[in-house]
Amino acid sequence: MSELSNTQALLQTNLPFPKRQGKVRDVYDLGDRLLMISTDRISAFDWVMPNGIPDKGRILTQLSLFWFNILGIDHHVLTDELPPEVAALDPNQTLVGRSIITKKAKVVPFECVIRGYLEGSGWRDYQNTGSVCGIPLPANLQQCAALPEPLFTPATKAETGHDENVSFEVMRQSLGNDVATELKERSLDVYRRGNAFAKERGILVADTKLEWGWFENRLILIDEVLTPDSSRFWPANQWKPGGPQASFDKQFLREFLDRSSWDKNSPPPELPSDIVEQTRMRYLEALEQITGKSLVIPNNPRG
């Protein structure tokens, strides 16, 4: 078990720079660059849990950096080393391993969702309509079946609450045909290559969501990429269509919350320590299987 307590794992950062806080990331404006910090907060059903998953931010950061490095695609990362003005404010190495310095991109206002398998909201949509986000599919597909081809199903971005699935036509009307088509083609390429790489290491990427931004008049990949927070990761040797799958992502947490007495409309209860640890171990396993490396934790971290 990590030396961090669940309370420490929430990581509240307070640096003297303009700040924007998302559900699990804190982003600081350093002028010509951004400091993006992945905390150990975890969200489910549009709520941030009252206690976090120790080391989660470092796992997501290390895995994203791995993908950014091997995919060979233009992205926003400048470095994972803290600049002197930030390092001086972090004597306990709270931010080390969970922070990246990035380019300042203008965020595309759509999530680029790619589905290779039929699960989640796509499965529910298919049961009701025989389609996923308006894209017709063959009849009689099973839950978690591999789709004939990966589907690109964009969603609107929400600062709070849940993103909303939209059709490609909605994206095209908003962004124009050329930009929408480029986002579709490049997102599908990232998914196909990432899934092929992960599959060689025993993991199926069932689906994922990507974010893009404009930087110097070109689209670059931003935020995180192919992590257990943004993707469904299934052990390839256990995959069997027809029902839910074992996973290396936060589906384990969602299923625990589904079984609990929480109504999902009021603040969630604190997560039991065994659920915290089992979630952490799933994230770690995804990192280790995909990268072939263990989590790097700085000496004597305090956050």
N, C-alpha and C positions, 0 to 999 in steps of 0.2 A: 504493500500500500504506500502511496506517496506520503511524504512527511507533511504535506499540507492538510490542514483541517478543511472541512466543508465551508466554514465561514471564510477562511482565508482564500478559498478557491474562488470566491465571487470577485475578488480583485477590483477594488474601487480606485481608479487612477485619478490623480488631481494635479496635473501639470499646468504651468502658467502659460498655456497656449490656447487659442480658440478650440473648442471641443464640440464634437458631435458624437452622441452615444447611440449605438444601435442595440439590438437585443443581446448580442454577444461580443461586439467589437466597440472599442473606443477609438475615435479618429481625431488626431490633433493636427491643426494647420501650422506648419513650420515656415510659412511664407511661400517659397517656391517648391516645396515638397510637402508630403503628408506623412505623419507617423501613425501607422495602423497597428493597434494592439489587440490581439486575440485574448480575451479574458477566459476564465473557466466557467462563465455563465452558460447555462444550457436552457433552451426554450422548447416548448412542446405545446401544441394546440393554442398557439398565439400567446402563451404566457411564459415569462421567465421564471424558472424554478427558484425557490428561496435559497437553496444551497446549490453549489456548483459541482463540477466533476474535476477533481484535482488533475493538473497537467493537461487538461483538454486544450487549452489555448496553445500550448507548445506543440502538442500533437498535430493540430490543424495547421500551424505555421510550418512545421517541418515537412509535413506531407505536401502542402501547397508549394513550398519552395522546390521540392523534388520534381513535381509535375511541371512547374514553370521552367525548370532547367532542362527537362528532357523532351518536352513537347515541341520545342523549337518554334514557338509562336510569340509574336510581339506582345509584351505584357507590361504591367505597371511597376514591377519591383525594381528598385535601384540597388538596395543593399539590405541585409538583415543585421547590420552593425549599427548600434545607436550612435548618433552624432554626439560630439563632446558636450554640447549644451544640454542634451537629454541625459546622457550617461552620468553627468555630474549631479543630477537630481535623483539618481537611482543607485545609491550606495549599496543597497541590499540585493541588487540584481533582480528586482521584482519583474522588470520588463525584458530581461535577457531571454532569448529563445522564443518569445511570443510576439515579437515586434518586427515590423518591416518598415523601411522608408520607401515611399512610392512616388511616382509621378502624379501630378494633379490632373486627373482626367475628368472630363464632363461625362457623368454617368448616363448611359442609355436607359430610358425609363421603362424598360421591359426586362423581365427575367427570361433568359433563353433556356427553356426546359427541353431536354432530350430524353425520350423514353425508348428503351430497348426491350423492355418486358412490361407485361400488363399487370400493374399493381397500383395501389393507392387511389388517388382521385381518378386516374385513367381507368382502372378496373371498375370503379363505381359508375363512371360515365358509360363505359361499354355495356354494363349490365342493363342500364336504363335505355340506351339509344343504339347500341350496336356500333357506336363510333367513339373516338376519343378526340375531344375538342373539335368536333365536326368532321373528323377524318374517318371515313367508313373503314371497317375492318372485316375480315372473314367471320362467318358465323361460328358459334360453338367453340370459341377460344376459352381456355381455362385460366383461372387466376394464376398470375405469375408466368404465363406462357411467354416464350420469346416471340416478339412481333416479327412479321415478315421483313420489315425494314425499320430502322429506328425512326421515330416520329419527332418532329420539331413542333412543340406546342408552347408558344410564348405565354407569359403571364404579366399582368401589370404589377409594378412594384408598389408595396405598401410600407410606409414608415412604421405604422402600427397595424395590428390585425393581420388578416390573411391576404396573400396575393390572389388575384382572380385570373383564372385561365381565360385566354381570349384566342380568337382565330388568327391565323397568319394574315388574313385580309385586314383585320383591325390594325395589326402592326404595320402593314404596308401602307395603309391610309395615313397613319400617324407619322411614319419615318420616311416614306417614299419607297418606291420599288427597289432601287439599287441598294440602299442601305439595308432594308429588310432582307433582301435576298443574300447579301453578303453575310449578315448575321446568321441566317439559317445555314448557309453552306459551311461557314467556318465553325459554327457550334457543332454541327453534325460531324465535321472532321475531327474536332477535339474529342468528342465522345467515342467515335469509332477507334481512334488510335489509343485513347486511354483505356477503353474496355479491352482491346486486344492485348495491351501490355499487362493489365491487371489479371486477365484470364490466364496468361502464361504463369502467373504466380498464385493461381488458385482462387481468384476472386472475380465474380461477375459484377459489373457495374450495371445494375438494373435500370437506373435512371440518374440523371443529374441536372443541376441547374447552374448556368454560367452567367456571369455579368461582364458587360463590355462597356468601354468608355471611349470618348473621342480625345485624342491627344495629338496636337500638331496636325490636325485634319486627317487623322487616320484612326481606325478602330483598333483598340488594344484590349487584351483580356485583363480584367481587374478583379479585386476582392479575393476570394479563395477559389480553388479549383480541385474537383474530384476528391473531396474529403467526406468523412462520415456525417458531417453536418449538412452537406449540400447534395449528397448522393445516397442511393441504396446500394450497399455492398453485401453480396451473398456469397457464402462458400460454394465454389463451383461443384465440389464433389458431393454436396448435399442437395443441390437444386432439383426440385421435383414439382412440375406444374400441378395445379389443382388445389392449392391452399397457400397460406402464409409460409414464408421461408425463414430459416435461421439467418442471422444478419450480424454484420460488424458495424452497425450504425445506431442511430438513436431510436430505431424501431423498437428495440428492447424496452426502452423507457416509455415509449408511447403505449406499448402493450401493458406494461405495469400500471400506467395511469388509467387505461381503459378498465382494468380489473378492480381498481380502487373505488372508493366511495366518493371521490372528488367529482363535482358536477360540471367542471370546466367553465363555469360562469362566474366563479368567485376565486379569490387568490388561492393558489395551489398549496398543499401541505408540504412540509419539509420531506425530502426524499430519504428513505431509510438508508443506512450506511451500506447494506449489502447491495442495494440497487445502484448506489453511487459507484461502488467498486466494480460491479459487473459491467456497468456502462463503460467505465474507464478501461477495463480490460479489453472490451470489444474494440474501442478506438485504438488502443495500443496494438492489438493484433492486426488491424487493417494497416497501420503504419508499417509494422515490421514485415508483413507479408509482401506488401507492395514495394517498399524501398529496400528490403533486405538489411535494414539497419535498426538498431535500438534507439529509443528516444534519448536525445541529448539534453541533459539537465545541468545547468551551471552549478558550480560548487556553492553550497550553502545558500540556495535561493530562499527568499522570504515571501514569495507570492506566486 
